[in-house]
Amino acid sequence: MNVNRRVNSIARRIAHSWQWRRLGHLLLTNAAALAVCFLAWLYTRETAVTGDFAGWGIPRGFTAAEGLEGLAWVRSVAYTFTWEGTAYSVRVMPFLELAQLFGRPLLITEGVIWLLGFFGGKHSVRRLLNPLNRMAETAQRLTEAASKRPAMDEARFHNLEHAIENIDIGGRLSTGDKDLKGLEDAINDLLSRMHAAYRQQAQFVSDASHELRTPIAVIQGYAAMLDRWGKEDPQVLEESIAAIKAEAEHMKVLVEQLLFLARGDNGRQPLNPEPMDLADLTAEVLEEYRMIDPDHLWKQGRLESAPVSADTALIKQAARVLIDNAKRYTPQGASIRLSAGTTGDRAWLEVQDNGIGIDAEDVPRIFDRFFQADPARQKGGTGLGLSIAQWIVDRHGGEFEVTSRPELGTRIRLILPLLTPQEGSQGVPG
């Protein structure tokens, strides 16, 4: 086996190891979430009888009909408990049906995210394997020396492979061979990058699972209320249907945002830049929001030509994220101002509101995924909109400027490189 094949084999083992460990963490997270939901469901069924938690002393258990097999046996399983001398029995099958109904979108979403990482990981791994350039140079030197010391080099490679196979998560490679120091440094650099990527993906999956559990729990609660009282109470029926529809829509938005970020992380989100003007886009979205949101005072600030090379649809999506955030945290009747212009070699689009503002310590974190400043003042967002906007602006070589004061308002400026006249006349490559 030549040097290059050995290096590729090493890289392949490392990449596959991280992906399967990701799957293990994902399965453990789902199992834990299912267990918590099941215990909460049993608690609500028990307190419906007892009025409050009855303590740990009452007899509890699970029963199933004898002589049954397969699905019939599962349908017969019931949770039993005794309260004030009376035995109560609750069938477990309704929970399993709800878990199947509402857990399926979560499993599909997680499966898509994992598959995108596994099958679409080639691009990400290739980006992470930049340090292998140094490995190739070191391997070439080892190959040239191998003709003189074949047995020794073969032993070194065996020692290197053995050391790699025994690396723990977060560990470092060390063979003690100074001739392999360059190769070790390159592999350790690669391991550090992959460990950081793994932690980011694990945190992403954990946060996504947490955010999806909330609407699922709400839907499950209203479904249980429908099952208990809503069949004959029109008010309960109407309230439950409205809540379930709202949470289902929230889940749909959340899943779409998760898939957008997953595609972006794996390099599968297309970018189609073309010449455009931020002032024209600002005027367009300003008219849209004046029509769909008459509860706020929409003002036009400075609008001067600001040509850029960008994907129009994605930049409009980023602008709408900023405007929707301003709407969400600005009282009705207050003003929101949209502006666009240029400063030096930069073009910008600005959204300024008179809303509740952001604390200074929270400003650096507002673009983190699932971060929402001051949970007591949350207004129903997913915590992903600004992360999507940042991904879009980063891919265009731009940045954000954020100025905010509590109770005074927030100003966010989206900044992109200005399109020069020479670039505009030559056209923008797709």
Secondary structure by P-SEA (a helix, b strand, c coil): ccaaaaaaaaaaaaaaaaaaaaaaaaaaaaaaaaaaaaaaaaaaaaaaacccccccccccccccccccccaaaaaabbbbbbcccbbbbbbaaaaaaaaaaaaaaaaaaaaaaaaaaaccaaaaaaaaacaaaaaaaaaaaaaaaccccaaaaaaaaaaaaaaaaaccccbbbbcccccaaaaaaaaaaaaaaaaaaaaaaaaaaaaaaaaaaaaaaaaaaaaaaaaccccccaaaaaaaaaaaaaaaaaaaaaaaaaaaaaaaaaccbbbbbccccaaaaaaaaaaaaaaaccccccccccccbbbbbcaaaaaaaaaaaaaaaaaaaccccbbbbbbccccccccbbbbbbcccccccccccccccccccccccccccccccaaaaaaaaaaaaccbbbbbbbcccbbbbbbbcccccaaaaaacccc
